[in-house]
Amino acid sequence: MEIRLETINKKRFLPLLLIGDEQEDMIDRYLLSGDLYVGAVSGRDMAVCVVSQTGRDAVEIKNIAVSPSFQRQGYGKKMIQWIEKRYPGRIIQLGTGEVPSTMNFYKACGFSFSHRIPDFFTNHYDHEIKEDGIVLKDMICFQKDSAIREFTDTARWQELLSIWEAAVRDSHHFLSEEDIAFFREKIPTEYLPCLSVFGIENEQKELCGFMAVSDEMIEMLFIHPSVKGKGYGSRLLRLATKVKGLRRVDVNEENPQALAFYQSRGFKVTGRDATDPSGKPFPILHMSLQKK
């Protein structure tokens, strides 16, 4: 499948667009300002996708559709994969009806549930919308962070270690050089091999930070100091809490930056140890994400 950007006379693709959104005036709301991509097979246009910018780091798929004769052949997934490459380092959002087959498709593409907009279809459409025999009412919103990659091998661990050391020197002023050397040796040999590791990249595909989690909690989250305050930590934290369902983290008491970061995102201190897990005299605060 060949995919191209169309900027002229976008409405000529209305028959395809109406497969994904069956009310023309709703399409008109986003088609002019959005980026329209058209997929073709053997010279025949058979798929469309409209993408709109929704923020500094986010885009939204407003419409994605594949011609019925080409459906269930992997073209929809290929379209989404191409969009991810087209918008590197972005959070990709989309909304759909509460239809199991459609929601399962997006989950299979790596999207996770974000939130629900009650009565979206009943409030915004002038007729009853049905899909797979289901009357649509609420919009179910999903998102995927194209900047985050899971590292299943050790190929980039040296980059992670460099980010860790830069972040620690920026915020862990209570550590001595001997302490830094101690942990630097243990991270790739004892810590990371036992954890699931996720890195986050900027639009230039440069690694900016990483997070390591166990089945029970967030074990590590470090962002390079050169990109602090740009939202990378929050995006990794969302993966941990919203997608992985993790609600616990431990923080060095002498690291007020980390404490403030987690507190501002709903975590509360639930306990304290006088030493860290290695027995060093660095007090640890146990934190838990409070249910709303």
C-alpha positions in Angstrom: 0.0 0.0 0.0 1.2 3.5 -0.9 0.2 6.3 1.3 0.2 10.0 0.3 -0.8 13.4 1.7 -3.6 15.1 -0.1 -4.1 18.9 0.3 -6.2 19.8 -2.7 -10.0 19.2 -3.1 -10.1 16.8 -0.1 -13.9 16.4 -0.5 -13.4 14.3 -3.5 -12.6 11.5 -1.1 -15.9 11.9 0.7 -17.2 8.4 -0.3 -14.2 6.9 1.7 -14.5 9.4 4.5 -18.2 8.5 5.0 -17.2 4.9 5.8 -15.5 6.2 8.9 -17.8 9.0 9.8 -21.3 8.9 8.2 -22.4 12.5 8.6 -20.9 15.0 6.1 -21.1 18.1 8.3 -19.2 16.3 11.0 -16.4 15.5 8.5 -16.5 19.2 7.4 -15.5 20.2 11.0 -12.0 18.6 10.7 -11.3 17.9 7.1 -10.1 21.4 6.0 -7.7 21.9 8.9 -6.6 18.2 9.3 -4.0 16.3 7.3 -5.6 13.9 4.9 -3.7 10.7 4.0 -4.9 8.4 1.3 -3.8 4.8 0.9 -3.8 3.1 -2.5 -3.2 -0.4 -3.8 -2.4 -0.9 -7.4 -3.4 2.6 -8.1 -6.8 2.3 -6.5 -7.5 4.6 -3.5 -8.9 2.4 -0.8 -8.1 3.9 2.6 -8.2 7.4 4.2 -7.0 8.9 7.5 -7.5 12.4 8.8 -5.1 13.6 11.5 -5.5 16.9 13.5 -3.0 18.5 15.8 -4.5 18.7 19.3 -1.5 20.0 21.4 2.2 20.4 21.5 2.8 16.7 21.8 -0.5 15.2 20.6 -2.4 14.5 17.4 -5.8 13.0 17.0 -7.0 10.5 14.3 -10.4 12.1 13.4 -11.3 9.6 10.7 -9.8 6.3 9.5 -11.5 4.1 7.0 -10.8 1.3 4.6 -13.0 0.4 1.6 -15.2 -2.6 2.3 -13.6 -4.8 -0.3 -10.1 -4.2 1.3 -11.2 -4.7 4.9 -9.8 -7.4 7.2 -6.6 -7.6 5.2 -4.3 -5.5 7.5 -4.6 -2.2 5.7 -6.1 -0.4 8.6 -3.2 -1.5 10.9 -0.7 -0.5 8.2 -2.3 2.9 8.0 -2.0 3.4 11.8 1.6 2.3 11.7 2.4 4.8 9.0 0.8 7.6 11.0 3.0 6.7 14.0 6.0 7.1 11.8 4.7 10.3 10.3 4.2 11.8 13.8 7.2 10.6 15.8 7.3 11.4 19.5 3.6 12.2 19.7 0.7 11.0 21.7 -1.9 9.7 19.1 -5.5 9.9 20.2 -8.7 8.7 18.7 -12.4 8.1 19.6 -14.7 5.4 18.6 -18.1 3.8 19.4 -18.4 1.2 22.1 -18.2 -1.7 19.7 -16.1 -4.7 20.8 -14.7 -5.5 17.4 -13.5 -1.9 16.8 -12.1 -1.5 20.3 -10.3 -4.8 20.1 -8.7 -3.6 16.8 -7.3 -0.5 18.4 -6.1 -2.4 21.4 -4.3 -4.8 19.0 -2.6 -1.7 17.5 -1.3 -0.8 20.9 -3.9 1.8 22.0 -5.2 1.9 25.5 -8.4 3.3 27.0 -8.2 7.0 27.9 -11.6 8.2 28.8 -15.3 8.2 27.8 -17.4 11.1 26.4 -21.0 10.4 27.4 -23.7 10.8 24.8 -21.3 12.0 22.1 -23.1 10.3 19.2 -26.6 11.1 20.4 -25.6 14.8 20.9 -23.6 15.4 17.8 -25.4 13.4 15.1 -28.8 14.0 13.5 -29.6 10.3 13.2 -29.0 7.1 15.0 -25.5 5.7 14.4 -25.1 1.9 14.3 -22.0 -0.3 14.0 -22.2 -4.1 14.0 -25.8 -3.7 14.9 -25.0 -1.7 18.0 -26.5 1.7 18.5 -23.7 4.1 19.4 -24.1 6.5 22.3 -20.8 7.3 24.2 -17.5 7.9 22.5 -14.7 5.7 23.8 -11.4 7.5 23.6 -8.1 5.7 23.2 -4.5 6.9 23.0 -1.0 5.6 22.2 2.3 7.2 22.9 4.4 6.7 19.8 7.5 8.0 21.6 7.6 5.1 24.1 9.4 1.9 23.2 9.8 -1.2 25.4 13.4 -2.4 25.5 13.4 -6.2 25.5 17.2 -6.5 25.1 20.3 -4.8 26.4 21.2 -2.9 23.2 20.4 0.6 24.5 21.1 0.0 28.2 24.3 2.1 28.0 22.1 5.1 26.9 19.8 4.4 29.8 22.7 4.4 32.2 23.9 7.8 30.9 20.4 9.2 31.4 20.3 7.8 34.9 23.7 9.3 35.8 22.8 12.7 34.4 19.5 12.7 36.2 21.0 11.6 39.5 23.7 14.2 39.4 21.0 16.8 38.8 18.7 15.8 41.7 20.4 13.3 44.0 22.8 15.6 45.7 23.0 13.4 48.8 24.9 10.7 46.8 28.7 10.6 47.0 30.8 9.5 44.0 31.2 6.1 45.6 27.4 5.8 45.9 26.9 6.7 42.2 29.6 4.2 41.2 27.9 1.5 43.4 24.5 2.0 41.8 25.9 2.4 38.3 27.3 -1.1 38.5 24.2 -2.6 39.8 21.6 -1.1 37.5 22.6 -3.1 34.3 23.6 -6.3 36.2 21.0 -6.6 38.9 18.1 -4.2 38.5 17.2 -3.8 34.8 17.3 -7.6 34.0 14.5 -8.2 36.4 12.2 -5.4 35.2 10.2 -4.3 32.2 12.0 -1.3 30.7 10.5 1.5 28.6 12.3 4.4 27.0 10.8 7.6 25.6 12.2 9.4 22.6 11.8 12.9 21.2 10.8 13.7 17.6 14.4 13.2 16.5 14.4 9.7 17.9 16.8 10.7 20.7 16.3 8.9 24.0 15.1 11.4 26.7 14.3 9.2 29.6 13.3 5.7 30.8 11.1 3.9 33.3 11.5 0.4 34.7 8.6 -1.4 36.4 7.9 -4.7 38.1 4.5 -6.3 38.3 3.7 -4.4 41.5 5.2 -0.9 41.2 7.3 1.7 39.4 10.8 0.9 40.2 12.7 3.6 38.3 11.8 6.7 36.3 14.5 9.1 35.1 14.4 11.9 32.6 17.5 13.6 31.3 17.9 17.1 32.9 18.1 18.8 29.5 14.4 18.0 28.8 13.0 18.3 32.3 9.6 20.0 32.3 8.7 18.9 28.8 6.2 16.2 29.8 8.3 13.1 29.2 8.0 12.0 32.8 4.3 12.4 32.8 3.9 10.4 29.7 5.9 7.5 31.1 3.9 7.8 34.4 0.7 7.6 32.4 1.8 4.3 30.9 2.6 2.9 34.3 -0.7 4.0 35.9 -3.3 4.0 33.1 -2.0 1.1 31.0 -0.1 -1.1 33.5 -2.3 -0.3 36.4 0.5 0.4 38.8 -0.2 2.6 41.8 3.0 2.4 44.0 6.4 4.0 43.8 9.3 4.6 46.3 11.1 7.9 46.4 14.3 9.1 48.1 13.2 11.4 50.9 16.1 13.7 50.1 15.0 14.1 46.5 12.3 16.9 46.8 12.0 17.1 43.0 10.7 13.5 42.7 8.5 13.9 45.7 6.8 17.0 44.2 6.5 15.3 40.8 4.5 12.4 42.2 2.5 14.4 44.7 1.4 16.7 41.9 0.0 13.7 40.1 -2.0 12.3 42.9 0.5 10.1 44.9 0.5 10.3 48.7 3.2 9.2 51.2 2.0 6.0 52.9 5.2 5.0 54.8 8.9 5.5 55.4 12.0 3.4 55.8 15.2 4.8 57.3 17.4 3.1 54.7 17.1 2.2 51.1 16.8 -1.5 49.9 20.6 -1.8 49.7 20.9 -0.8 53.3 22.4 2.6 52.6 21.3 5.4 55.0 19.1 7.2 52.5 15.5 7.3 53.8 12.8 6.0 51.4 9.3 7.3 51.2 6.6 4.8 50.1 4.0 6.5 47.9 0.7 5.3 46.5 -1.7 6.8 43.9 -4.9 7.7 45.6 -8.2 6.6 44.0 -10.4 9.5 43.0 
